[in-house]
Amino acid sequence: MERFHKTLAEGVELVMTQTSQFKTGVFSVTLTVPLHEETATAYALIPDVLYRGSRRHPDIESLSAATDELYGASLGPAVRQRGESQCVGFQCSFIDDHYALDGMAVLEPAISLVGEILLDPYTVNGAFDGEFVSSEGANLADRIGARINDKRGWSIFRLVQEMCSQERYALDKLGDAQQAREMTAENLWQHYQNLLAHSHVTFYYGGSAGVDRVGQAIAASFAPLLRGRQAPVECQVLDKPPHSEVREVTDVLDVTQGKLALGFRTGGIAGNHPKMPALMVCNALYGGTAHSKLFTNVREKMSLCYFASSLLDKIKGLMVVSSGVEFSKFSVAKEAILNQLEAIRQGEFTQEELQAAIRSVVNALVSRKDSQGMMEDDCVTVALTGGDPTDVNNMAARVEQVTHQDVVGVAHALTLDTIYYLTGEEG
């Protein structure tokens, strides 16, 4: 396995993983723009509308037939968020040429199809098809509205909204439901033109083909994008909470199980920070694994939570604890959760616990190289945040060197910012 990172033009880059490990190849194009309330809905909607049809394949049926001809290639839109940036585009998975019949080349027609969908859409009177925009806008609005149905995910979403209320990170990457329903074809077309002109462009390929061949295929299919552009990727990392006191927020919904979420700032440890490996181990030790302190103590021994875990946003510099709690146990559960972090700050964990946390982080990092999709996400993210996507094994090696004192140090850097309660009317 070998990684390549190549600048095609200012603001346009190619990241590659050349490997014969998989029977499939993956290609993606990601257009990254600042996340703003005025544009988030339109940019999230554009890939869905583009995927309804191109000039050559003007409907879903003909697009489906085109992917069937490529041995059943899988193609779809993607919307991601990295810091204060919104990333939209397409991902395509297709059979590697080595496994195609009669020596057929699949790479070039697959990349060409993605370029066609992105750059040569089906239009009516010089804009998007109004029916496409209306139906996909309604679908997007439904997806935004459906967030609340997953109460665990909703509690984390609401915590981050409140925690980062003064930062654009709090905006929904999918935008606003009402804006989605009211979007017009002409308005969306203007946003589409702005997206092509002003976004940072990242191409990714994973498979057995060489750099020159992939570069030539991209040049043939994405020529309008291969020009220099000023399109910085934005991410604001705060060293500490923007307010002096811990905020507490409560929502009341028709639920029978409470949700308690706690948001921490990581003291500026984010992205490629030298202390990131220690923070990853600290998170694993605290609540990121099935042998963490939150799981073994708060959930199992104390039986205070239906679930309790922690997760990191390594790009933004946040750590979130998520738990399911009976309404009457909010206070004692919160105290127990914070006590487990204090125990780590005091160094109250054994060498065996430390090594278990290190192994879990290393195994998670290594296992991501067994998935084309995970490697695509990792490489694109690292490239967007200024890291070196060609350095395949560096992070795992750094994690293995984390010491007891390193974990204690980053635990002290964590600062509680906001506490979120989701309770029912009876609570």
N, C-alpha and C positions, 0 to 999 in steps of 0.2 A: 504494500500500500504506500503510495506516494502522493503528497499534496503539492499543489501549485497555486500561486496567487499572482495574477497578472493584471496590470492596469491597461485597459484598452483605450481609455481617454480620460481626461480629468473628470472625476465623478462617475466613471464607468469601470467596473472591474469584473474579472473572471476568477472564480475559485473552483478548483478541481480536486477530486480524489480519484486518482488512477488506480484501479484495482480490478482483479479478475475473480474476486471473492464471491461475487453475486451473479445470478443469472439475469438480473435486470439492471438497466441503467436508469439514472434519475437526472432530469434536467429541470431547472427552475429559473425564472426571471423575477426579480424582486425590485419594485420601484418604491423608494423610501422618501417620504416627505415629512415635514414637521406636523405634529398632531395639533390641530386647531379645531375649535368648536364649529367654526363656519364651514370647514371643508371635510371633516371626518366622515360625515354621512355619505357625501358624494363619492369620496375615494373608496369607501368600503363597498359601495354599490356598483362601481364601475366594473370590477372583475366579473360579477354575476351577470351584468347586462352583456358584456363582451362574450361571455360563454354561451349566450343564447344563439349566436350565429355570426359568421363572417360573410364577406361578399361572395366567396367561393362556396361556402357551406352555410346557407342562410337560415338553417333551423337546427334544432337539437338532433333530429333524425339523421341529417346528413353529416353532422359532426360526429355522431356516434358511429356511423358507417366508416368515417375516416379513421377513427381510432381502432375499429375492428380490423381494418386493413393492415394496421401496424401490430398484428398479433394481439389484439385486445389491449392496447396501451391504455393506461389510466391517466386522465387529464382533468384538472380541476382548479378553481380559483382558490386563493389563500389571502387571508388578512391577518397580520400579526402586529404586535406593538413591542417596540424596543425603546425603553425610556420614554422620552417625549416625542418619539418618532413613530409614524404609522407606515407599515410595510405591506404593500399590496402587490399581487401578481399571480403567477400560475406555476403549478408544479406538474410534471409529466413523468410517469414511470413506464418503461417500455422494455421489451426483451433485449438483452445484450446481443450484439451482432453474432457472437460466437454460436448462439443457439438458434439463429434464424435459418430457415430452409433455403437451399439453393444459393447460399452466399449473399442473401439479400441484406442491404445496408438499411438499418432501421434508424440509426442515429440522426442522419440528415433529414429524412422526412418527418421525424418526430419533432425536431427543433424547428423545422419549417412550419409545422402545424401550429406550434405555440406562437411563433412570430406572426403568423396569419391571424390568429384569434386576437392577439394584442394590438396589432398595427393596421389591420385591414377589416374593420368590423362591418357588419351589415347596417346600412343606413337607409333612412327615408327622408327625402328633401334636405339632405346635407346634415342630418343629425341622427341620433339613435332612433330606433323604432319606438314610438310612444307606448305601444302595447308591452314591449319588453321592459321598458322603464317602470311602467305602472305595476306590472305583476311582480317584478323583482323587488321593487320598492316595498310592496306589501309583504313579500316574503322576508325581507330584511327587518321590517318593523316587527314581524312576528318573532323573529329570532331574538331581537332586542328585548321584547316583552317576555319571552320565555326564560330569560335569565333567572327570574325570581322563583321559578319552579324548582330549581336546585338550591335548597336552602343553605347547604354548606358552602357552595360556590358563591351564593348571593351574600352571605355574611362576610366573606373575604372581599368581595367586590365593594360592598358598602363600607367596610373598614378602610380600604384603600382610598375610596372617594373622600371620606372624611379626613383621613390622615394627610392626604395630599391635596386638600381642597384649594390651596393657594398655588398649586402647580398643575401644569397641563397634563401631567401623568394621570390625574384623576379622571380625565375624559375617557369615555367609552370608545374603544377602537372601532366599534361598529356604528358609532354616531347616535343620532336621535331618531326615535321611531316616527314622530310626527314629520320631521324633515324627509324621512325616507318615503312616507306616503305621499307627500306633496311635491316630490321631485319631478321636474318636467324634462322631456327629452332634450330640449335646447339648452337648459341650464346644465344638465349632466354632460352634454357634449363639450361645453366650455371648460368644465372641470377636467374632462378627459384630455383636452388639448394642453391644459396647464400641467397635468400630471406627466405627460410625455415630455414636455419642455423643461420642467424644473425639478424632476425627481433625481435622486441618486440611484444608479442602476447597478444591480448585482446579478451576474449570471453564475449559476452553479451547475457543475456536471460531476456525476459520480458513475464510473464504469471503466471499461477496459480501453476505450479510445485514447489516443494521444492528444497532447495539447494543441498541436498544429491543426489537426483535423477538427477538433471542437471549435477552435478559433475561426477557422474558415467557415464552418457551418453557421456560427453566430453572425459573422460578417455578411453572409449571404441572406440571412433571414431577418436581421435586426439593424440593417444599415442606418435607418433614421435615428436610432438611439445612440449610435457610436460617434458621438461628438462631445466635446468638452462642455461641462456644465458646473456651475457653482451650486452645490446641493449638499450642505453639511448635514450629518446625522446628529440629532440633538438628544442629550440626556443630562438632566440636572440632578446632581447628587448632593444632598444636604448632609453635613457632618453631624448635625443634631436637630432635634425637633424645632420648628419655627416658633413655638410658643413655650412659655416658661413652665406651664403645668401640664400634667397628663390630662388629655381630654377623654371624656366618657360620653358615648353616644348610645341611645337605645331606640330600637325600632320595635313596633308592635304589629304582629301579623297573626293570621289564623294558623298557628303552629302548636303542636303538642310537645315538641322537644326544643329546648332553648339552644342557642348557639352563642358561644363566647369566643371572640377573636381579639387578639392583642397584636398591635403593630409596633415594631421596634425600628429605629434607625441604626445603621451599622457603623456609625462613626466615620463615614467617608470611605469605608472599605467596599469597593465595587469594581466591576470590570477586571482589569489587569493589575489591580493593587497587589503588592507583595504579600499582604496578609490574607489574601483570598483563600488559599489552601487551608489555613488555620480556621477561617470562618466556616468553610464547608464542613470541616471535621467537627467544629463546635455545634453546628446545626444538626449534624447526624447524632452527636452525643446527646443533645438536648431533646430533640423531638423528630428527627428526620428518619428514624429507622424503627423497626419492631423491637429493638433492644435498647431504645433510648430511655432517658429518665422520665419523660412525660408518659411514655407508653407503660413502662414497667412499674412506675410508682403512682402517678396520678390516675391512670386508667385501671391497671391491674390490682395493685396492692391497696390503694385507697378507694377504688371504685367510685371516683367522683365524676368521671366523664364516660360517655358512650364511645367517644373517640377523642384523641388528643395528639396533635402532631405539629411540627413546625416546617416551614418552607422558606427558601431564600429567593429573592429576586436579585440575582448577582449583578445585573446591569444597573438597576436603580439604587441598590444599596438599602434594601429593606429585608426584614425578617418578620414573618407573620406566624403566629400560633393560632391554630384552628381547633375548636373543641365543641362537642355536643354535651350539653349539661341540663339537668333538671332545673326548672326555674328557681326552686328554693335553694339551690346549691351554687348559684352564681358567685357569691362572695367567697365561700370557702374554696371553690375551684380556682378562682383567680389567685388567691393567696398561695395555693399549692403550686400552681404553674410558675409563679414568680419565684417561689422558694427553690424550685429545681434549677432555675437559672442562677440564683444566688449560690447554690451549692457548687456549680461549675466555676463561678467566680472565685470561690474559696478553695478551689482545687480538690473538691471532694469527689473524685472519681479515680478508679483504679487504672493501672496500666493495662489490664485486660479490657476494661471498658474503652479506653483510648484506642487500643489496637483494633477492637471490634468496629469502632466508628471509622477508623482509617480504612479498614478493609472494605467496609460498605461503600465508602465514597469512591475508592479506587475501582471496585467492581462495577459500580454504576457508570463511571467514566469509561472503563474498558468495554463494557457491554454496549455502549452507544455506537461503537464501531461495528457492531453486528447488524445495524439497521441503516439502510440507505436514507430513510426519512430523517432519522435522528442526526446522522452525519450532515445532511443538508442543512438542517436547522442550526447545528453547532457552527458549521463553517460560515454560513451567512451571518449569524449573530456576531461571531468573533471578528469577521471582516468589517462589519458595520461599526463595531465599537473600537476599532483601531488596534485590535490584536493581530497576532500572526497565525492565520489559519493553517499554515504549513507545518506548524510545530505540533505534531500529532500526540506525542507522549509526554510533553512537558508538564502539564498540570498533574497527571497521575504521579509522576516522579516527585513533584513538589509536595503533594499530599502525603506521600510516604515518609517525608522528612519532618512532618509536624510533630512538635514536642508537647509535653504536658503544659509547660509554661506558655507556649504559643497559644494554646486553647484558652488558658486563663486570661491571657492578655486581650484576646479579641472578645471574650465574654464581658470584660469590663468596658469595652468600647460600645456595647449594645445599650441603647437608651430607649426606654419605653416612651412611646409617643401618644398612642390612642388606644382606648379600649372600647370595643363594640359589643353590645348585647342585642340579640334578637330574641324577643320574648312573645308569648301569647297573651291574650287578654286576661286569662286567669293568673298569669305570672305577674 
